[in-house]
Amino acid sequence: LIDEEEDLGKRYERELIELYVYWRDPLHHQDCDLKTKRKALRYRVLENHLYRRAGQRWLKVPFLDERKQVLIELHDGHGHFGQQATWARVYKDYWWPGVYEQVREFVKTCQPCQLFGDKYNTNPPRRNVVQGLKLFEQFSIDFVGPFPESKAGNRYLLVASEGFTRWPVAVPSKAADADTVAAFLYKHVFTVFGPPTHLLSDNGSHFDNEVIDRFLAIVKTHHQFAAPYRPQTNGRVEKLNGTLGKAIKKLALENPLEWDNHVDAVLYAYRTKAHAVVNVSPFELLYGQQPRAISQDILQDLGRSLGFERLVKLEHRNFEQEDKEYEEVRVLEDNMFEPGTRVVRVRNKKRGKLDSNYDPEVFTVIAGFGDGSYQLMDNQGRVLKRRLNRSNLKRFHQRI
């Protein structure tokens, strides 16, 4: 038992070792104090791992040397979404001491997320209102692209979003024209969810044309157009476009001409992550339960199903709240850079749609000036001739 505890010291934190031994060795119960026995009620050992109870769920406590791989799988392997989305995925199945801070640090130091992150914005978008909708009542649609032409010949991504659940549908396409839109609506929207009462799009020629007008008239779908030069009018699909686009860029970083091979994986990741507004994933809203994870077991499955009653309650939820995509004004922690701060600079000349927003080269700040500009030095110790403004820089977090 002593040798086992020493081995566990390499796998678990000190405070977890006694709990593990408590459940592995019934004879150890007699030697434990009352405090340990009470604490142990929240834990179990199953398949050589400690599990911790959280409500009706049992969360697996991975060994120390397994935790990084868990984070890689649930962040890198699920579309490189943000801190809260990654945390939601981790906490669905796992727990360990300090896990939330480790998730934050892991996402903060993710190189693709930093290079493809949003540029510094001194004028965040205005808050927008989400109108109350019923299931399948409205779809928003838009094109993303052009991307670099893939090996399959695709240059665009045609995206639709269901208004109530925010369920995304997206298909790579070779062209952005009326025939492509009509075929997409018929095959991927109308014959799957039924014709919506409203379809929202911009007034581009691929949407505003006689072919689409006749097609929508047949199924009695009212076509609404977003205000010109005001993409916020169709804000939900615009936000979705940005999210899907960034996730595809990150996954296609090594093979840009195979970007269309990542669309299905990115869609699954988006459909199964909890949405910031309703705190429920599109998958749960549409199907009334969570998808079954590959590694899921009986204990982890307890308490998962939402049930039809919850879905009905969610349908009548007040969606006239302000949409958090536009409501949340980011707190800018990087208003000033101290000397020694590591930064990356905006990529001003993009060669293609899949290029990152920031150049991968990392610089060091050596001085800041009152006009908001900074003097930088590269990794070889060479000082850049021109100073760069704060709006063209972003703090870079190095993963240890």
N, C-alpha and C positions, 0 to 999 in steps of 0.2 A: 504493500500500500504506500509506503514511503517513496519507493521508486516511481510509482504511478503519480504521486503528487508532484514529484520533481519534474516528471515529463509533462504534466499538466501545466506547470509553471511556464513552460515554453508555449503553451497553447491558449491558456486563459489568464485573465487578470487574477491577482491574489484574492480579491473579494468573491470571485466566482468559483475558485477551486474547492472551497469547503462545501459550497452548495452542490457541486458536481459529485464530490465524494459522498456527501450525505445521501444522495439518491442512488449512487452506485453500490454503496455498502450499507445494508440495513443495520449492521452492528454498530456503525458509526453514530446512529441516532441517539444512543444512550449517552454519548460523550458530549453532545452538543448542548449549548445553553438555549434558553427559551427564545431569545431574540433570533438566533439562527434558525430554529425550528419554524418560527413564524414567517421569516423571510423565505424559507425553503418552500412554503406553500404556493408561492408564485412560480415555482420552477419544476421542471421534470427532466428526466434524461430519456432520450429516445434515439436509437440507432447511434449510440456513442456520442451524441451531441446534447448539450444543455438547451432546453427550451424555456422561454419566459412567457408567462401569461399576460395578455393585454386585453382586458375585457373578456370576450368570448373566444378570442384568438390565441393561438400558441405560436410565438415567434422563435425561430431558430437562432441560436447564438453561435455563429461560426467561430472557428478557431482563429487565433491571431493571424496565422499565415494564409487564411482563406478570405479574409475580409477585403483585401485589395481586389481580388478577382470578382467578388460580389459587386463591388462598385463599378468595375470595368464592364461587367455584364449588364448592369442595370442603367448605366449612364451611356457609355460608348456604344453598347449593343442595342440601345433603345432610342436612337436618334439624337443623342447629345442635347436633350432638353435641359432646362434650367435647374436651379437648386431645389426648388419646392417640388417640381415634378419628379426629380430623382429621389428626393427624400420620401415622397409618397410611395414610390415603387419599393424602396428599401424597407420602409416600415410596414408594408403589407405582409412581408414574410420574415423579416430579420430584425434583430435588435442586438446591441452590445453597448457597453459603457462608452459614452462620448460619441455615439454613432452620428448624431445630428451634426456636430461640429466637423466630424471627419467627412461627411457628405458635402458640407459647404466648402471645405478646403479642397476636396477632390474636384468639384465642379469649378471652383474659382481658379484652379491651376490647370485646367484642361486647355491645352494649346489650341485645338481647333475651335473651341467655344470662344476663346479670346480673340483669335484672328478673324472669325466670322461674326463676332458680336456687333451690336448696333454701334454706329458712330456717335460721338459726343453730340448731344442735342440740347441747346440752351432754350429751345422752345418746344416742350413736350406737347403732343397732340391734345386737343381739347377733349373733355369728357363727353362721351356719347351715351345715349339712352337705348337700351335694348327693349324693343317693343314686345308685348306679350304675344306668344305664338302657341299654336297647337301642333301636335306631332304631324310631320309631313306636310304642313300647310305652306311653307315657303322654303325655297332653295335659292341660294346665291351662287353665281357662277362667274368664272373669270379665267383668263389665260395667264400663265406665268412663262416668261421667256422673252426673247429667244435664248436658249441655252446653246452651248457648242453642239454641233450635230453629232449625235451618238453613232455608234457602230451600226445600230439598227435604223438610222436615218431620222431619229426623232429630234426635234428642236424646241418643242413647246410642252408644257404641262397644262392640261385642261382640268380645272379644279371646281368642285361644287361643294357647298356646305349646307346641310339640313338645318333649318332655323332653330328648332327647339332643342335637339340633342347636340348640335354642332358636329354631327357625324360627317366626316370628310370623304369625298369620293374624288379620285384623281387618276387620270390616264395620260401617258405620254402620247404625243401626236407629232406627225411630220409637218402639218400645216395648221394655221390658225384661220379657218374659213368656216362658212355657214354649213357646209356639208359635214364637216368634222363635229361641229356643235350639235347639229340635229341627230347624228348617229350616236353621239355621247349621251345626249338627253334620253333618247329612246332606249338604248341598251343598258345604261348604268344608273339611270334615275327613274324614268317612268315605269319600266317593266320590273323594277325592283321594289320601289316604294309607292308606286302609283303617281299619277300626275298631280303636282301641287296646285294649289289655287293661285299662287304667286311665284313668279320667277324674277329675281333681281339681278341685273347685270349693268355694266357700263354701256355707253352708246357707241362702242366700236362697230365697225362695219361687219365684223363676224357675228355680232349679236343682233344688230339693228338692220334687218334685211327682210326681203319678201319670203325667203325660204323659211326662216324661223317664225315669221308672223303667221304664215299658213299652218305650219306645224303646230304652234301653240293654240291656234284657233280651233283646230280639230279636237284637242283634248281639253279645251276651255280653261286654259291657264293664262292668267293675266300677266303681261310682261311689264315690269317696272324698270325704269332706267335710273341709275345713279346720276346725281347732278354733275355736269361737266367740271373737270378740274377740282372736284371735291371727292376724293376716294373714300373719305370717312363715311359718306352716305352708304357705301357698301362695305363698311368697316370690317364686318365679320370675316368675309372672304378675303379681304385685303390682309387682315391679320393672319389668316390661315395661310395665304400665299407666302408671306414672309417667313412663317414658322416652318412650313414644308420646304421652302427654298433653301433656308439656312441648314436644315437637317440634311438635305440631299447634298449640299455643297460639302459639308463636313465628312460625310460618308464617301463621297466621290473624290476626295482630296488626292488620292494616289492614282486613280484612273478616271479622269474627267470625262472621257468619251464613253464611259459606261454608267453615267449618272442615272439613266432610266432603269437600270437594274435594281436601284435602291428604293424605288417609289413605293412598292408594296410593303417593305420593311418599315419605312417611315410612316406610312399610313397606319399600320398596326400599332406602332409606338404612340402615335397621336391619339388613336381611338381608345387606347387603354390607359392613358394618363389622366389623372383627375384634372378637370378644368378649373381655372382660377376663379371663375364666377360662381359656379354651382357646387364646386368641391366634389363633383362626381364625374367619372369618365363618360365620354360619349357611348362607349360600349355598355356601361351599366344603365344609362338612360334608355338606350334602345332595346336592350335584351333583358333588363331587370336583374342581372347578376354579373359578377366579374368573370373574365375569362380564366380558364384553368391553366395555371402555370405548369411548365414541364416538370419542375422539381417539387410540385405541391404534393403533400401527403394528407392523410386523414386529419391529423391535428390542425394543420394549417388551413384546412377547408372549413373548420367550424366557424359559424357566424358569418360566412361570406355572402350568402344569398340576400339580395335586397328584397325580393318578393314583389309580387304585382302591386300590393297595396302601396308600397313606397313609390313605385313608378307613377301610380295615379296621383299621389300627393305631389310629386315633383312636377307633374303636368300642370297642376293648378297653382304652382308656385308663382309668386309675383316676379315676373321677369322685367318689370319696368324699373328695376334698380339700375344704377349706373354701371355700365360695363367696365370691369376692372382693367381690361386691356387699355382703356382710355382714361380710366379713373385714377389709376396708380401712377402718380408722377414720381419717377425714379429719384431716390435720394442719391445725389452725386457725391460720393465719398472722395473723388479724385479732383477736387477743385484746385488743389495746389500740389505740386510735386517738389519734394525736398531733394537736395543734392544726394545722389546715390540711388534714387528711384529708378527702377528698370521700366522702360516704356517701349511701345511699338508705335509706328506712325501710320497714318492713313495711306492706303494705296490709291494715289490720285489717278494713275493711268491703269485702268482695268483692261485686260486683253479679252476677257470673256465673262459671261454671266456667272461662271462658277469660281471666279477669282475671289479671294477673301477680301474683306473690307480693310484689313490691315496687312502691311508687309510683315513677313515672318522674322525679319532681322530685328534683334533686340538691342536697344541703345540704353545708355546710362545718362541720367540728368546730372550735369555738373554745375549748372547755375540757372536761376530764375530771375526774371526781370519784371518791373512794374507794369509793363504793357501786356503781360500775360504770355510772353514768349519764353522759350527755354533753350539753353545751349546744351547740345548733346554730344556724346562721345560713343564711338562704336567699340566693338569687342577687341579691336586691335589697338585701342588707345588713341585713335585719330579723332580730332575734334571736327564736327561738321561746320562748314563755312557759314551756312545760314542757320539762324535761329528759327525754331518752329513754334507756332502758336498753340496754345492749350487745346483748341478745337481739333487739331490734327494729331493729337497724341492720346494714348490710352495706357494706363498702368498695366504692366505685365506681371503676372504672378507665376513664379517659377515653382514647378512641382519638385519636391525633395525626394 
